[in-house]
Structures are given as structure tokens and as C-alpha cells.
Amino acid sequence: MTDVHPEHAQLQADRIYLGWQYALLHPDPGPAPKRPSPAEEPLPEVDPEWVRRERLNEDLLNRPVKIVRWFMVGMALVIAAVAAVGPMGWPFAVVGLVVALGIAGFCTYAIHQGDRAVRHRIRERQAAGERLRRERDRELHRAQEEHAARYREWAERKERYDRQLTWYAVAVPDELDRIDVAGGTLPGWSALITLLGATRLYSGGHLTVLDLSEGAVAKDLIELARRGGDEPLVWVLPVDLPKLDLGATLAPEAFADVLAHVVSVSEEHRTTRDLSFDNAILERVLEVLGENATINQVTAALRALAQVGDPRDDLRYGLITATQLERIGTLFGRGVSDRVVIERAWALESQLRKLETLGSQAVRLPPARLRVVSMDRQAGVFGNRVLGTYVATALTHILRQSPTADRPWYHTIIVAGADKLRGDVLDRLMDACETSRTGLVLTYRSLTPTVRERLGRGHAAVAFMRLGNAEDARVASEHVGTEHRLELAQLTETVSAAGAGLDGGYTSTIGRAGEDGNGRDVGHADLKEDITESTEWGRRASKALGETERVLHRSREFLVEPHQLQQLPTTSVIITDATAHGRRVRLADANPAILTFPRTTLGEFDEIREATRVHPREPAGDGVPEPREEPSPFTEAPPNLGPPPPRLDWRRQR
């Protein structure tokens, strides 16, 4: 059988790993064939009672003959005695003796023939029983030989079944531009992000996580990266907003565009015309402020433009100068300012002031392959949406200015809770990632109309996790197709239930980002060991695995129907993507701890099945070693139901 294990198969940088598929190449052979045993029905023996009756009947039949015989013998004695005394002559006596003894001899012969017939019948009965015994022995020997052959065949199938792989990697090629994840719970997102992020990092890539879920879904990924030798950077906003330098190097035009989109976060139905109007105001304000203007300078200028508060306070704090204040007052003319600009400037200032501390204490940070920007769950909901929109829009402009990567998905961006962003913000981020060959993963908690319009659009794979809303489940089942029958491992249901839940939150790392890390070299990192030691999924799965050993080979099938999608285990993911051979639909378990299981491989099921079936003696491809057939240790039929019977030899006459 094919022997592919994590120690042999390596992560491939051109594949995006999304989970593990439970599948069996070799079906369960069932119980061992039962050893044939001798027939329970006893062989017919010669009944002594039957022998006695036969002899008795013969005696009864021979009794008159015996009487005649003894009478003739007595008569012969009488004739001989009379002839000896003299009354009868010897000629007559001889004739009498001959007749009497002849009749007696004939009677003796008849009695002997009867006894011989009885003995013949008894021997025939004994011979028939012996023939039946030999026939049964031959049949038993033949059945035991057939059983030995069947047992050897069953033992080989059983060995293949017991040694076969049960979990195969589910991956999509890096030719895709994006992965959309619809539905799911926070623990499910945590498992998926940990697996996807770890495989990207351990294959040499870079990763940026924008966590808008407020659920610390990348916490395990941070610990895993730190154990693997990296020092990840974690910003927890708004606390770390002063140290966030994202967007500090943008040109004034790009900076104005970012701020205009930030302001639009609370106005879902704003048009492009409204955005262009805000953008025009911000561009003119930034032109007055000059290069490297900060957010608090922009808000001070907007307050002056909107005539809010006393501008002398901003002059005293050095946010704007008297010359800038004078120029701001004459930007749009007094008549227009009274009617339109004041209202928009006021709206811009009221929302941008949440970003006033941005970059005010920025420090030079060392490069990191994992960067996480998260929202504090204790902050305001609207403030977090503003911050999330700013980070997403700033990332978009940075990607637009970056050169195209040498290989796709070398840099991957994960946005957890992307349904909190406006549709146009998502569109711009998708386009920027596509042109720069940056991998993009978007997770949506619910299928809003904005999400439905963009789900799977372009060259993207779509993954569905548990959908609590009935309408969302209906849309997902129609997208996948209700005719698909998927196999769900019982281990997924058991371990998912045991590993559900998230504890704690993020801990900011930028305050100690300059400290020297003593992490191991990434080239010597062991992903399997690191998952077990550093992630909550690995610790809980290793504890639950011993309790669930008896369900390792149990599974159930289900159809992709709405009520089934609402009952999916926490870590189950239905992945659909388009290939050259058609559309694929696969069910995967995103639990990263499955990689630590003894029968898990980084090869995909279809590849290994094809390599085993078509090329049993050739290499099976990248990361898949040459399939081989192990010799079976069973060369003879071992005893199955007790010790074997003695060797039979029906050629020996008994």
C-alpha cells in the first residue's frame, strides 16, 4: 500500500491547505472467515442392537434346519448301533447312514450360509459408515484448504485496511486569486486560520491577518509562529493605534482616498459621487497641510473648515498654523461653505477623530513574517468598523503601490469578519490582491446581499462552514448542489465538540518587538510537533484521541441540504472549486491537530488513489513516495477457532 506520512511528504508552496479529507482507499474486510469444523452430526455406527436382531432372526430361521440336522445325526447313530448289534445288515445300514448324514450335512451347509449372509450384511453396514467417514474427511480437508486461502487473502486486506491512511490533505492550487469562507463559528475560524496560516508560514511565505471578528481567532496561529522561530507583530486596536504606522508613507492623494472610505463606513448607501465629494475636500485639506500630515492635523483642519470649536486651541497645540488656518477658510468660498462644505467637514471630523492618535508614537519595527491587526472586543462597535475599514483601505493602497510578487500567495492576507466592510472596500482589496498576486482569504459570518454578490466571483474557491441561519443555509446548498453526497468522519464530530470554544484574547507584541527572539530556525521547525505543543487544538485533540480510538474508522454520509449545513461540526468545511476536469466538491476537517494523527498525509486523496491504481511501481508525484506492496506475514492459515485438527489422510485404509 501507499505509505505517505507527514515525515515523508513536505508542504508544497504552490498549494493552499484548507483541511483534511476522511477517506478509505481499502474497504473494511469484515470479520475473519470462520474455520470449518467437523460436522456436528455423528457418523452412523453399526448398532449392536441391530447386529443382535439380525443374528436372532437368523437363529429363528435356522432353528427348524438345526432340529432336522440333529435328528438326522441321531438317526445315523441309531442305525450304526443297530447294525453293530446285528439285527440289521450292513448294506441297509450304510444306505441309511448315507441318507441321514447327507441330510444333516445339507442342513449344516444351509445354517453356515445363513450365518455368512448375516456377517456380510454387518460388514456392508460397517463399510458404508467407513466410506461416509472418509468422504467427510476429504470434504473437511478441502474446506480447510479453501479456508486457508481465504484467510490469507483476508489477512492481506485486513493489513492494508489497518495500515492505510485515513486523512488526506484538501488543498487548492495557488492559481486561485481568493478563497471565500461563508458561515462558521469563531472556533471554526480559529481552526481554519491556524491551519491555513501555519502551512503558509512553514512553507516560507508571509501572512497578514486582519481580525475584525473581535474573537481572537488567530491566537493559536501566533503561538504556533512563535514556536516555529518567528516573532509575530500583533496590534490590538485602538490601544495600539499610536504605534500603528500603516499608511504613514502614503501620498496625499492616496491618504485622502483612504480617509474618504473610512468616513463612508457608516453610510451603506453612499454613492461614488458622495465619495468623490469627500475625497475632494480631504485632498484640498491635505494640500494645505503639506506632506506627512497626521490624522490629528487633518481633524483640526476639518474643525476649522466646519467652524466647530475654537481654532485657537488647535493653534496653541501646534496642530495647524495661522497661515494654514487662513488658507482653509478660503478653500471653497463662503457661500458654498455655508450650505454644503460645513456639513460634510463636520461629518468627516466626527468620524476621523477616532483615528487621531494614529502613528503618533510609531517606532521602527523589525520585519516579521506574521502580522496581526485585531480589534479590541471592549471597544465600541462603530469605532472598530472605522478602524477595520482604515486598515483594509490602507492595505489596498500599499498593495497597489507594491511590485508584483514573483510567485502567487507568497504574501497572504486573511480578513476575518469581512462582512463588516463595505462592498466597494472589498472590491478594491480584491482587485489589488489580484494584480499584485497576493493571496486573499475572506471569511463572512453571514451571507448578506453584499456578500452574496461577491461570493466566488472571479477565480476564487468557496468554502462553507456551519450556517446557523436557515436562509443562508438554503443559499449555500443551492451554491454547492444538493445532489452531492459527502462522508463525515465521526472523529470530526467528537473532536470538534471537545475542542470548541476560545479563551482570552490577543496580547500586543509591538511594545517588545525589538527584543531578540530565541526561536528556532524555521528550516528546522517541526509543524507536527509545534501544533501539538503550542495550539489549543493540538492539546485537546491529543487528549481526546485516546478516548475516541474506537471511532477512528467510523463515518456517515449526508446530502448537502440546508438542515445538514446547519448541523455541521465546528471544524467541517465544504470546499468547492473549479478545475480543468470540472467542479470539485469536497468535505474537509480544518482541525490543524489532524496533521499530528498517525494516518494523515499531506498528499491529496485523488492523487494517491490514481498513483496506487495506475502506477503502482512508479513515484506518485510531489510529496508522495513510491507505493509499495509489503509482503504479508501470513504464509499459512493460523488457527482461528482453537487448535487445528490432526492431519487427515484419506488414502489410508481403516
C-alpha positions in Angstrom: 0.0 0.0 0.0 1.0 3.6 -0.3 2.9 4.8 2.7 2.7 8.6 2.9 3.1 10.2 6.2 3.9 13.8 7.3 7.5 12.7 7.9 7.9 11.8 4.3 5.6 14.3 2.5 6.6 18.0 2.6 4.5 21.1 2.5 4.2 22.5 -1.1 4.3 26.2 -1.5 2.0 26.1 -4.6 -0.9 24.6 -2.6 -3.2 26.2 -0.2 -4.1 23.7 2.5 -7.7 24.1 3.9 -8.2 20.9 5.8 -8.2 17.1 5.8 -10.5 14.7 3.9 -11.5 11.5 5.6 -11.5 8.7 3.0 -10.6 5.0 2.8 -8.8 3.5 -0.2 -9.4 0.0 1.1 -12.8 -1.0 2.5 -13.3 -2.9 5.7 -12.8 -6.6 5.0 -15.2 -7.6 7.8 -14.6 -10.4 10.2 -12.2 -13.2 9.6 -13.5 -16.2 7.7 -14.6 -18.9 10.1 -12.5 -22.1 10.2 -14.5 -25.1 9.0 -15.1 -27.6 11.8 -16.1 -31.3 11.6 -19.8 -31.9 11.1 -21.7 -31.9 14.3 -23.9 -34.8 13.1 -22.2 -38.0 14.3 -21.3 -40.7 11.8 -23.7 -43.7 11.7 -22.1 -46.6 13.6 -23.1 -50.3 13.4 -25.7 -50.6 16.0 -25.0 -53.6 18.3 -28.8 -54.0 18.8 -29.2 -54.2 15.1 -26.5 -56.9 15.0 -28.2 -58.8 17.8 -31.6 -58.6 16.0 -30.0 -59.9 12.7 -28.4 -62.8 14.5 -31.6 -63.5 16.4 -33.6 -63.5 13.2 -31.1 -65.8 11.6 -31.2 -68.2 14.5 -35.0 -68.2 14.4 -34.9 -69.0 10.6 -32.3 -71.7 11.2 -33.9 -73.4 14.1 -36.0 -76.0 12.1 -33.0 -76.7 10.0 -30.9 -77.3 13.1 -33.6 -79.6 14.5 -33.6 -81.6 11.3 -29.8 -81.8 11.4 -29.6 -83.0 14.9 -32.4 -85.5 14.2 -30.6 -86.9 11.2 -27.4 -87.1 13.3 -29.3 -89.1 16.0 -30.8 -91.4 13.4 -27.4 -92.1 11.9 -26.2 -93.1 15.4 -29.2 -95.3 15.9 -28.7 -97.1 12.5 -25.0 -97.6 13.3 -25.8 -99.1 16.7 -28.5 -101.4 15.3 -26.1 -102.6 12.5 -23.4 -103.2 15.1 -25.7 -105.4 17.3 -26.8 -107.4 14.3 -30.5 -107.1 13.7 -29.8 -105.0 10.5 -27.5 -105.9 7.8 -24.7 -103.5 7.0 -25.7 -102.9 3.4 -29.0 -101.4 4.6 -27.2 -99.6 7.4 -24.8 -98.0 5.0 -27.6 -96.7 2.9 -29.4 -95.4 6.0 -26.2 -93.7 7.2 -25.5 -92.1 3.9 -29.1 -90.7 3.7 -29.1 -89.4 7.3 -25.7 -87.9 7.2 -26.3 -86.4 3.8 -29.4 -84.6 5.1 -27.5 -83.5 8.2 -24.7 -82.1 6.0 -27.1 -80.3 3.8 -28.7 -78.7 6.9 -25.3 -77.7 8.2 -24.5 -76.0 4.9 -27.7 -74.1 5.0 -27.0 -72.9 8.5 -23.5 -71.8 7.5 -24.9 -69.9 4.5 -27.3 -68.0 6.8 -24.5 -67.1 9.2 -22.4 -65.9 6.3 -25.2 -63.7 5.0 -25.6 -62.1 8.4 -21.8 -61.4 8.6 -21.9 -60.0 5.1 -24.7 -57.6 5.9 -22.8 -56.4 9.0 -19.6 -55.8 7.0 -21.6 -53.9 4.4 -23.0 -51.7 7.1 -19.5 -51.1 8.5 -18.1 -50.4 5.1 -20.8 -47.8 4.3 -20.0 -46.0 7.6 -16.3 -46.0 6.7 -16.9 -44.6 3.2 -19.0 -41.8 4.7 -16.3 -41.1 7.2 -13.6 -40.9 4.5 -15.9 -38.6 2.4 -16.4 -36.3 5.3 -12.7 -36.2 5.9 -12.0 -35.3 2.3 -14.6 -32.6 2.4 -13.2 -31.2 5.6 -9.7 -31.2 4.3 -10.8 -29.4 1.1 -12.7 -26.8 3.2 -9.7 -26.2 5.4 -7.5 -25.6 2.3 -10.1 -23.2 0.9 -10.3 -21.5 4.3 -6.5 -21.1 4.5 -6.5 -19.4 1.1 -9.4 -17.1 2.1 -7.8 -16.4 5.4 -4.5 -15.3 3.7 -6.5 -13.1 1.4 -8.5 -11.6 4.2 -5.3 -11.1 6.3 -3.8 -9.1 3.4 -6.9 -7.0 3.1 -7.1 -6.5 6.8 -3.4 -5.5 7.0 -4.0 -2.9 4.2 -7.1 -1.7 5.9 -5.4 -1.3 9.2 -2.3 0.4 7.8 -3.9 2.6 5.3 -4.1 6.4 5.5 -7.4 7.9 6.7 -6.8 11.6 6.4 -5.7 13.3 3.1 -4.9 16.9 2.6 -7.5 19.1 0.9 -5.8 21.9 -1.0 -6.4 24.3 -3.8 -3.8 25.4 -6.3 -2.2 28.9 -5.9 -3.6 29.7 -9.3 -6.7 30.9 -7.5 -6.9 34.6 -6.6 -9.1 34.3 -3.5 -10.8 32.0 -1.0 -14.2 32.9 0.3 -15.3 31.3 3.5 -19.0 31.6 4.3 -20.5 30.9 7.6 -18.7 29.3 10.6 -18.2 29.9 14.2 -15.3 31.6 15.9 -13.7 28.3 17.0 -14.2 27.0 13.4 -12.5 30.1 12.0 -9.7 29.7 14.6 -9.0 26.2 13.3 -9.1 27.2 9.6 -6.9 30.2 10.1 -4.4 28.3 12.2 -4.1 25.6 9.6 -4.0 27.8 6.6 -1.7 30.4 8.2 0.7 27.7 9.6 1.1 25.9 6.3 1.8 29.3 4.5 4.4 30.3 7.1 6.1 26.9 7.3 6.3 26.8 3.5 8.2 30.1 3.5 5.5 32.7 3.0 4.4 35.9 4.7 1.0 36.4 6.3 -1.1 39.4 7.4 -4.3 38.8 9.4 -6.9 41.5 9.8 -9.2 40.2 12.6 -12.5 42.1 12.6 -14.3 39.3 14.4 -13.3 40.5 17.9 -12.8 36.8 18.8 -9.0 36.4 18.8 -9.3 33.7 16.1 -5.5 34.0 15.2 -4.3 33.4 18.8 -3.2 29.8 18.2 -1.5 30.9 14.9 0.5 33.5 16.8 1.7 30.9 19.3 2.5 28.4 16.6 4.5 31.0 14.6 6.4 32.0 17.7 7.3 28.4 18.4 8.4 27.9 14.8 11.0 30.6 15.1 9.2 33.8 14.2 8.4 36.9 16.2 5.0 37.9 15.1 3.8 41.5 15.4 0.3 42.0 16.9 -1.5 45.3 17.1 -4.7 45.4 19.2 -6.7 48.5 18.2 -7.5 51.1 19.3 -4.9 50.7 22.2 -2.0 50.2 19.8 -3.2 52.9 17.3 -0.4 55.3 18.2 2.2 52.7 17.3 0.5 51.7 14.0 2.4 53.1 11.1 0.2 51.6 8.4 -0.4 54.2 5.7 2.1 56.7 7.1 4.0 56.7 3.8 1.0 57.1 1.5 0.9 60.0 -0.9 -1.6 62.8 -0.1 -4.0 61.6 -2.9 -4.0 58.0 -1.6 -4.2 59.2 2.0 -7.3 61.3 1.1 -8.9 58.3 -0.6 -8.3 56.1 2.4 -9.9 58.7 4.8 -12.8 59.1 2.5 -13.6 55.4 2.6 -13.2 55.4 6.4 -15.8 58.1 6.6 -18.2 56.1 4.4 -18.2 53.1 6.7 -21.5 54.2 8.5 -23.2 55.1 5.3 -24.0 51.9 3.4 -25.9 53.5 0.6 -23.4 56.2 -0.3 -22.6 56.6 -4.0 -19.4 57.1 -5.9 -20.4 60.8 -6.2 -20.5 61.2 -2.4 -17.1 59.5 -2.0 -15.6 61.8 -4.7 -17.0 64.8 -2.9 -15.4 63.8 0.5 -12.2 62.9 -1.4 -12.1 66.4 -2.9 -12.5 68.0 0.5 -9.7 65.9 2.0 -7.4 66.4 -0.9 -7.6 70.1 -0.6 -7.1 70.0 3.1 -4.1 67.8 2.8 -2.7 70.1 0.1 -2.8 72.9 2.6 -1.3 70.8 5.4 1.6 69.6 3.2 3.5 66.3 3.1 3.4 63.9 6.1 0.2 65.3 7.6 -1.1 63.4 10.5 -4.7 62.5 11.3 -5.0 64.9 14.2 -3.8 67.7 11.9 -6.5 66.7 9.4 -9.2 66.7 12.0 -8.0 70.1 13.2 -8.2 71.5 9.7 -11.7 70.0 9.3 -12.8 71.6 12.5 -11.7 74.9 11.2 -13.4 74.3 7.9 -16.7 73.2 9.6 -16.3 76.1 12.1 -16.5 73.7 15.1 -14.9 74.8 18.3 -12.2 77.4 18.8 -9.4 77.2 16.2 -7.1 78.9 18.7 -6.8 75.7 20.7 -5.5 73.9 17.7 -3.1 76.8 17.0 -1.9 76.6 20.6 -1.3 72.8 20.3 0.6 73.3 17.1 -1.8 71.2 15.0 -2.2 73.9 12.4 -0.5 77.2 11.7 -2.1 80.6 11.3 -1.3 80.5 7.6 -2.9 77.2 7.1 -6.0 78.3 9.0 -6.3 81.3 6.7 -5.9 79.2 3.6 -8.5 76.7 4.9 -11.0 79.5 5.3 -10.8 80.5 1.6 -10.7 76.9 0.1 -14.3 76.7 -1.1 -15.7 80.2 -0.8 -18.0 81.5 1.9 -21.3 80.8 0.0 -20.6 77.2 -0.7 -19.2 76.6 2.8 -22.4 77.8 4.4 -24.5 75.3 2.6 -22.6 72.1 1.8 -19.0 72.0 3.0 -19.6 72.7 6.6 -21.9 69.7 6.9 -19.5 67.3 5.2 -16.5 68.7 7.1 -18.3 68.2 10.3 -19.2 64.6 9.4 -15.6 63.9 8.3 -14.2 65.3 11.6 -16.6 63.4 13.8 -15.5 60.1 12.4 -11.9 60.7 11.7 -11.2 61.8 15.2 -11.3 58.1 16.2 -8.0 57.9 14.3 -6.4 61.0 15.7 -3.7 59.0 17.6 -2.7 57.0 14.5 1.1 56.8 14.2 1.7 59.4 16.9 4.2 57.1 18.7 5.3 55.0 15.7 8.6 53.1 16.2 10.8 51.3 13.9 9.7 47.6 14.0 11.8 44.6 12.8 10.4 42.7 9.8 8.0 39.9 10.7 6.5 37.1 8.6 3.3 37.2 10.6 1.4 40.4 11.3 -1.9 40.5 13.1 -4.1 43.6 13.3 -7.1 43.0 15.6 -9.9 44.9 17.1 -10.4 45.0 20.9 -13.7 43.5 21.8 -14.1 46.1 24.6 -14.0 49.0 22.2 -17.1 50.4 20.5 -18.7 48.6 17.6 -18.7 51.7 15.4 -15.1 52.6 16.3 -14.0 49.1 15.4 -15.7 49.3 12.0 -13.9 52.6 11.3 -10.5 51.1 12.3 -11.1 48.0 10.3 -12.1 50.0 7.2 -9.0 52.1 7.6 -6.6 49.1 7.8 -8.3 47.4 4.9 -8.2 50.5 2.7 -4.6 51.3 3.7 -3.5 47.8 2.8 -5.2 48.2 -0.5 -3.2 51.2 -1.4 0.0 49.6 -0.2 -0.7 46.6 -2.4 -1.4 48.9 -5.4 2.0 50.5 -5.0 3.9 47.3 -4.4 5.6 45.4 -7.2 4.0 42.1 -8.4 5.2 39.1 -6.4 7.4 36.5 -8.1 5.1 33.7 -7.1 1.4 33.9 -6.1 0.4 33.6 -2.5 3.9 34.4 -1.2 2.2 37.1 0.8 -1.3 36.1 2.1 -3.9 38.4 3.6 -6.7 36.9 5.8 -9.6 39.1 6.7 -11.7 37.5 9.4 -15.2 39.1 9.5 -15.0 40.7 6.1 -18.8 41.1 6.0 -18.2 44.2 8.3 -16.6 46.0 5.4 -18.4 47.9 2.7 -18.7 46.2 -0.7 -16.6 48.8 -2.5 -13.8 48.4 0.1 -13.9 44.7 -0.5 -13.9 45.1 -4.3 -10.8 47.4 -4.2 -9.0 45.0 -1.9 -9.8 42.0 -4.2 -8.5 43.9 -7.2 -5.3 45.0 -5.5 -4.6 41.4 -4.3 -5.2 40.0 -7.8 -2.9 42.5 -9.6 -0.1 42.0 -7.0 -0.5 38.2 -6.9 -1.2 38.4 -3.2 -3.4 35.6 -1.7 -6.6 36.7 -0.1 -8.9 34.8 2.3 -12.2 36.4 3.3 -14.4 34.9 6.0 -18.0 36.0 6.3 -20.2 35.3 9.3 -23.4 35.7 7.4 -24.5 35.8 3.7 -25.7 39.4 3.4 -26.7 40.7 0.0 -23.3 42.4 -0.3 -21.6 39.0 0.4 -23.8 37.1 -2.0 -22.9 39.4 -4.9 -19.2 38.7 -4.3 -19.2 35.1 -3.1 -17.0 33.1 -5.5 -16.8 35.9 -8.0 -13.8 35.7 -10.3 -11.2 33.0 -10.0 -12.0 32.0 -6.4 -12.7 28.9 -4.3 -15.7 28.9 -1.9 -15.7 27.2 1.4 -18.9 26.8 3.6 -18.8 26.1 7.3 -21.7 25.8 9.7 -24.5 28.1 8.8 -26.9 28.9 11.6 -29.3 31.0 9.6 -31.8 28.9 7.6 -31.8 31.3 4.6 -28.0 31.3 4.5 -28.1 27.5 4.6 -30.5 27.4 1.7 -28.3 29.7 -0.4 -25.2 27.7 0.4 -26.9 24.3 -0.5 -28.0 25.8 -3.8 -24.5 27.0 -4.5 -22.9 23.6 -3.8 -25.7 21.4 -5.2 -28.0 19.2 -3.1 -27.1 16.1 -5.2 -23.6 15.8 -3.7 -23.2 13.0 -1.1 -20.3 13.7 1.4 -18.7 11.5 4.0 -18.3 12.9 7.5 -16.0 11.2 10.0 -17.3 10.5 13.5 -14.0 11.7 14.8 -14.7 15.1 13.3 -17.9 15.4 15.3 -16.2 14.1 18.5 -13.1 16.2 18.5 -14.9 19.3 17.2 -17.2 19.1 20.2 -14.2 18.6 22.5 -12.2 21.5 21.1 -15.0 24.1 20.8 -14.5 27.5 22.5 -12.0 30.3 22.6 -10.4 31.6 25.7 -8.8 35.0 26.3 -7.7 37.5 23.7 -4.7 38.9 21.9 -1.7 40.3 23.7 0.1 43.2 21.9 3.6 42.4 20.9 4.8 45.7 19.4 5.9 47.0 22.8 8.6 44.4 22.9 9.0 43.9 19.2 12.7 44.9 19.3 13.6 42.1 21.8 15.8 39.4 20.4 13.9 36.2 19.9 15.4 32.8 20.7 13.1 31.0 18.4 14.3 28.0 16.4 15.3 28.3 12.8 12.3 27.9 10.5 14.1 25.4 8.4 14.3 23.0 11.4 10.8 23.6 12.6 8.6 20.6 13.0 5.0 21.6 12.2 3.5 18.4 13.6 5.3 18.8 17.0 4.6 22.6 17.1 0.9 22.1 16.6 0.7 19.6 19.4 2.7 21.7 21.8 1.6 25.3 21.1 -2.0 25.2 19.9 -5.2 24.6 21.9 -6.4 22.3 19.1 -3.4 20.1 19.3 -3.6 19.8 23.1 -7.3 19.0 23.1 -7.1 16.6 20.2 -4.2 14.6 21.7 -6.2 14.2 24.9 -9.4 13.2 23.1 -7.7 10.9 20.6 -7.2 8.1 23.2 -10.9 8.3 24.2 -12.0 8.2 20.5 -9.7 5.5 19.2 -12.6 3.2 18.7 -14.3 5.6 16.3 -11.3 6.2 14.0 -12.9 4.2 11.2 -16.5 5.3 11.6 -18.2 7.8 9.3 -21.6 8.7 8.0 -22.8 10.1 4.7 -25.1 13.1 4.2 -26.5 15.2 1.4 -25.8 18.9 1.1 -29.2 20.0 2.3 -30.0 23.2 4.4 -30.7 21.4 7.6 -27.4 19.4 7.3 -25.4 22.6 6.8 -26.9 24.0 10.0 -25.7 20.9 11.9 -22.1 20.7 10.5 -19.4 20.2 13.2 -17.4 23.2 14.2 -14.4 22.4 12.0 -16.1 21.0 9.0 -15.6 22.8 5.7 -17.3 22.1 2.3 -14.9 23.3 -0.3 -15.9 23.9 -3.9 -13.5 25.0 -6.7 -13.3 24.7 -10.5 -10.6 22.6 -12.2 -9.8 21.7 -15.7 -11.7 18.5 -15.2 -14.8 20.2 -13.8 -16.1 21.4 -10.5 -14.9 19.7 -7.3 -16.9 19.5 -4.1 -15.1 18.1 -1.0 -15.7 17.9 2.7 -12.7 18.7 4.9 -11.9 19.0 8.6 -10.0 22.2 9.2 -8.7 21.0 12.6 -4.9 21.6 12.5 -4.3 18.8 15.0 -5.3 16.1 12.4 -1.8 16.6 11.0 -0.4 15.0 14.2 -2.5 11.9 13.7 -0.6 8.8 12.7 -2.5 8.2 9.5 -2.5 11.6 8.0 -0.7 12.7 4.8 -0.1 15.9 3.0 -0.9 14.3 -0.3 -4.4 14.6 -1.8 -6.7 11.6 -2.0 -7.3 11.7 -5.8 -3.5 11.9 -6.5 -2.7 9.0 -4.2 -5.6 6.8 -5.4 -4.5 7.4 -9.0 -0.9 6.7 -8.2 -1.8 3.5 -6.5 -4.2 2.3 -9.2 -2.4 3.3 -12.3 1.3 3.4 -11.4 1.8 1.0 -8.5 5.6 0.9 -9.0 6.3 4.5 -10.1 6.7 7.6 -8.0 3.3 9.1 -7.1 4.3 12.7 -7.6 5.5 15.6 -5.5 5.5 14.8 -1.8 4.2 11.2 -2.5 6.7 8.4 -2.3 6.7 5.3 -4.4 3.8 3.0 -3.5 5.0 -0.4 -2.4 3.4 -3.7 -1.5 4.5 -5.1 1.8 4.8 -8.9 2.0 2.1 -10.4 4.1 3.4 -12.1 7.3 0.7 -14.8 7.0 2.1 -17.6 4.9 0.0 -20.3 6.5 -3.5 -20.2 7.8 -3.2 -19.6 11.6 -5.6 -21.2 13.9 -8.8 -19.2 14.1 -11.1 -21.2 16.3 -8.8 -23.2 18.6 -6.0 -25.6 17.6 -6.2 -27.2 14.1 -7.5 -30.8 13.9 -5.0 -33.6 13.3 -3.7 -34.0 9.7 -6.1 -36.1 7.6 -5.0 -38.8 5.2 -8.0 -40.4 3.5 -5.7 -42.7 1.4 -5.0 -44.9 4.5 -7.5 -47.7 4.7 -9.0 -48.1 8.1 
